[in-house]
Amino acid sequence: MTNERRVLVHPDKQALGASVAARFITKIIDVLDEQERADIAISGGSVSSLVLAAIGQSPARESVDWSKVHVWWVDERWVPSDDADRNTTGTQTDFFDHVDIPAANIHPMPASDGPLDIEAAATQYERELQEAAPEGAVAPRFDITLLGVGPDGHTASLFPEFPQLTVTDRAVVSVDDSPKPPPQRLTVTFPVVNASQRVWVILSGAEKASVLGLALAGASVDDVPVGGVQGRKRTVFFVDQDAARDVPENLIASTY
Ligand SMILES: O=C1O[C@H](COP(=O)(O)O)[C@@H](O)[C@H](O)[C@H]1O
């Protein structure tokens, strides 16, 4: 099977969430058949509210040995730990309240009310990623990385025309002037995203159709950052039909 980008289209966002949840659970079970531990990287926003919430409600989640699953974030807003804007906040109620992942396996990015300033926080998370990385790597080769995409084409907190897009010598960097509030954030860089075994990109809604079409048509990463993601083994765009409006027919691997 090639590593060509695949687009899987679903009738609506509920079906999209349920489909990704089912595939996620199945894939994690398969991964844990082959290895002692699975490392996943997640986003906030619709990845949490749509996909992780569907996993959290799926009876099949009971088939996963969550004690062997480690969860990392691809980005985080630089706000206090109890702030509703934290990506971790939503994911706690969507996901962690419904699966038995040991607290030691949950690796949140630092918050602004902790002891570190934003640059030290970026360095701290780099250190944590490296401690979990294979020899010579700067981060785990995430078994699945779940990415959302903003209507501007941003993914994680990698925004169009921002300097973080071209960083290759850092695993985690700060963002100080995000066009999407809140302004300060932490984000992994493309080398970390693209070291993932599988990158699954989740898009729902017509407001994302244009950037998806541009990304798949080869728009520059500077203009459409999500166009720069590539898993080592798989890169799959899971979309609903509204988001699929501008996807070239030849790129659609399956429709519902
Ligand atoms: O601000 C952010 O936005 C992106 C996209 O969110 P979505 O709700 O449109 O999917 C999200 O992936 C990222 O984690 C978050 O910090």
The ligand as a MOL file (V3000), in Angstrom:
LIG
                    3D

  0  0  0     0  0            999 V3000
M  V30 BEGIN CTAB
M  V30 COUNTS 16 16 0 0 0
M  V30 BEGIN ATOM
M  V30 1 O -6.7070 26.6960 17.5790 0
M  V30 2 C -6.6820 25.5380 17.1940 0
M  V30 3 O -7.2910 25.2210 15.9980 0
M  V30 4 C -7.0490 23.9740 15.3220 0
M  V30 5 C -8.2440 23.6840 14.4190 0
M  V30 6 O -9.3870 23.5930 15.2430 0
M  V30 7 P -10.7670 23.0450 14.5990 0
M  V30 8 O -11.7830 23.1120 15.7230 0
M  V30 9 O -11.1100 23.9780 13.4570 0
M  V30 10 O -10.5180 21.6370 14.1390 0
M  V30 11 C -6.8270 22.8240 16.3190 0
M  V30 12 O -6.4820 21.6410 15.6140 0
M  V30 13 C -5.7180 23.2250 17.2940 0
M  V30 14 O -5.4260 22.1650 18.1870 0
M  V30 15 C -6.1810 24.4350 18.0720 0
M  V30 16 O -5.1920 24.9100 18.9700 0
M  V30 END ATOM
M  V30 BEGIN BOND
M  V30 1 2 1 2
M  V30 2 1 2 3
M  V30 3 1 2 15
M  V30 4 1 3 4
M  V30 5 1 4 5
M  V30 6 1 4 11
M  V30 7 1 5 6
M  V30 8 1 6 7
M  V30 9 2 7 8
M  V30 10 1 7 9
M  V30 11 1 7 10
M  V30 12 1 11 12
M  V30 13 1 11 13
M  V30 14 1 13 14
M  V30 15 1 13 15
M  V30 16 1 15 16
M  V30 END BOND
M  V30 END CTAB
M  END
